Every structure is written in C-alpha cells, then in structure tokens.
Amino acid sequence: MIRIAVDAMGGDRAPRAPLAGAILALSELGDGDVVQLVGRPDVIEATVDDLLATDFAGHAVDRSRLPIVAASDVIAMAEKPTVALRSKPDSSMRVGLKLQADGGSDAFVSAGNTGAQMALSVLTLRLHDGLGRPAIAAIFPSARRPVVVLDAGANVDCSPAELVQFARLGSVYAEDILRRERPAVGLLSIGEEPEKGNAAVKDAHQLLAAAAGLHFIGNVEGRDLPLGEASGHDLDVVVCDGFTGNVLLKFYEGIAPFLIGLVADRAGHDPRALAAQLKELDYAEYGGAPLLGVRGVSIIAHGRSDARAVKNAILVAKRAVEAEMDVHIGRRLAVGASAA
C-alpha cells in the first residue's frame, strides 16, 4: 500500500482542484493505495461532498481511500516562507510533510507556496548526507522525448560542485521515473566548447568530465532542449543553476500557448482541439516536479494546477515511491562522495 499525502489547501484553485485530482487519481492507483487529504476537515468534507454530487456524480468513489488528516493553518501563495515556518506550525504543508517524516505517509504533493514547500521539506525530511542543497527537477518536452532539467528554481546561485550533485540527482530521476538507461547529461552553457560559459560553468564542466558514474556528453545550448539531442546524443538530463533553469521553465510555459494560438489562428483550427493534440506541451501533463535531495518524496505542483495536473503529480509521487528513488539517490551521492 502506498500512502500519498496531498495538500488540500495549497494552490490557486484549492481546495477544489487538489481534491478533484485526488479523486481522479484513485482509479489509476493500486487498489490498496490511499490519498491522504491534509487540511481543514470541514472544508475538505464539504468540497468532496460537492464534487461527488457534481463533477463525479455517478462515479463509484471509495471514500475510505481518502482519509482526512487535520491541519488548521494554510500557507498563502504569496506568504514569505520564513514567516510561514515561524507562525504556522499546523499548516497543511507542514503537517503533510511531518506525516511522511514520522512514517505515516510515503510521499507529499502540493500546489501551494513553492518557497515554503522547499524550506519545510528540507527542515522536516532533511537532506541526504553530503548534499548541500536540493534541486527542483522539471520535465521539458522535446521533439524526441522529455528531458529533465535541474535546478528549475530552488537555488539562484550554484557552485560547480553543486552542479555535479544535481547531475547525479537528475540521472537517478531519469533512470527511475523516465526509464532511461545510462542517461546522457548535458551542462547548459552558451556554447558547446568546454571553455564557454561563466566561471562556475567552466569549472563544473571539468568536474563533470571527471565524475565517476555519470554519462556526461558536454555542454549543451538552449536550442538543444526542444530538439532533445545534442552533438549526436539523445539528451536526458540538463544541469544549470536555478536562476537560469527557472527562466527557461517560464519561457517554455509561455511559448507553448503562444504557438498553439498562433498556429490555430493562421490555420483556422480550434485552439482547444489543437491543444489537445499537443498535450505534451502542457505542464499539467507532467503533474509536478520533485524536490530532489531530501530524504523522502516531495512533489511541487504548479500553483495553477487543475485537477488533471494534481492527479498526474500524485502519479509521479507513486512512481517515485515504487522505484525507491530516494534510496537510489542516497547511493548515487555516496558513490560521488567516495570518488571525490
């Protein structure tokens, strides 16, 4: 049995979207799996009742697989993480993560305040030994197959050694979740040559080239990501600092609807139908981004997540638990530490 805690109060569309996503996920989880709904019980009960009477009318939903875990506080989307940590000890986010730390759950999913989730995940679940910082791993669509990019926003500035650690984290994610064998790792830079890039990137290139247990293919450029290949290699993992990764992520999120609208307008297509045909460009298709490096599973979903996005984030959490990704990350980091 896998137990996945969902922050029922987190996100721009909470509580309806997280709760609808939890209900949707039940049909794709194992029969014994449960989704723990964390938040204010009265709000959760009323919203689930309404969903079952409207959106899910006629569906057979086993409510025993949707246990409620009480949490009285809610961390607002715009709230400063430091304030939330100090002033809201019973927030749905903290309670959900503590449930996992105490052995009562196997994973946590939230579309709430990203900064607060990162801080609480590190505080509650702790980092793996030898790891300085966690990283957000985001999935980017490409012409070949999805590429994992990290860091996508957890760390604005990164040292060369941290970029090597991110490469190890991303490789495990590509193996366990994307089912890639010997994933190819590229370092995002402004040119393919090793001497291109800022000081951190140039130093990281040297470290990655010498790192044991990594399939490093060299520098890659921004244009390589949509193609899904670089220098004749399929591209699986792209490493960069969180500032660059987050800018890249937001650009990807914005360019997809722009292109769909443009093509639909010029070709006279229904934009909704065209979007459905190009669903791999929709962030909701990938659900959520794991915060890699913490001792557990913490999935960060987009703040605008709808029910489908939350459902897919729950399924990402399930795959991470089943693959024992957290255990594999610990082993990979240990290999890197022994080779250093």
C-alpha positions, 0 to 999 in steps of 0.5 A: 500500500502506498500512502500519498499525502496531498495538500488540500489547501495549497494552490490557486484553485484549492481546495477544489482542484487538489481534491478533484485530482485526488479523486481522479487519481484513485482509479489509476492507483493500486487498489490498496493505495490511499490519498491522504487529504491534509487540511481543514476537515470541514472544508475538505468534507464539504468540497468532496461532498460537492464534487461527488454530487457534481463533477463525479456524480455517478462515479463509484468513489471509495471514500475510505481511500481518502482519509482526512488528516487535520491541519488548521493553518494554510500557507498563502501563495504569496506568504514569505516562507520564513514567516510561514515556518515561524507562525504556522506550525499546523499548516497543511504543508507542514503537517503533510510533510511531518506525516511522511517524516514520522512514517505515516505517509510515503510521499507529499504533493502540493500546489501551494507556496513553492518557497515554503514547500522547499524550506519545510521539506528540507527542515522536516525530511532533511537532506541526504548526507553530503548534499548541500542543497536540493534541486527542483527537477522539471520535465521539458518536452522535446521533439524526441522525448522529455528531458529533465532539467535541474535546478528549475528554481530552488537555488539562484546561485550554484557552485560547480560542485553543486552542479555535479550533485544535481547531475547525479540527482537528475540521472537517478530521476531519469533512470527511475521515473523516465526509464532511461538507461545510462542517461546522457547529461548535458551542462547548459552553457552558451556554447558547446566548447568546454571553455564557454560559459561563466566561471562556475560553468567552466569549472563544473564542466571539468568536474563533470568530465571527471565524475565517476558514474555519470554519462556526461556528453558536454555542454549543451545550448538552449536550442538543444532542449526542444530538439532533445539531442545534442552533438549526436546524443539523445539528451536526458538530463540538463544541469544549470543553476536555478536562476537560469533553469527557472527562466527557461521553465517560464519561457517554455510555459509561455511559448507553448500557448503562444504557438498553439494560438498562433498556429490555430489562428493562421490555420483556422483550427480550434485552439482547444482541439489543437491543444489537445493534440499537443498535450505534451506541451502542457505542464499539467501533463507532467503533474509536478516536479520533485524536490530532489535531495531530501530524504523522502518524496516531495512533489511541487505542483504548479500553483495553477494546477487543475485537477488533471495536473494534481492527479498526474503529480500524485502519479509521479509521487507513486512512481517515485515511491515504487522505484525507491528513488530516494534510496537510489539517490542516497547511493548515487551521492555516496558513490560521488562522495567516495570518488571525490 
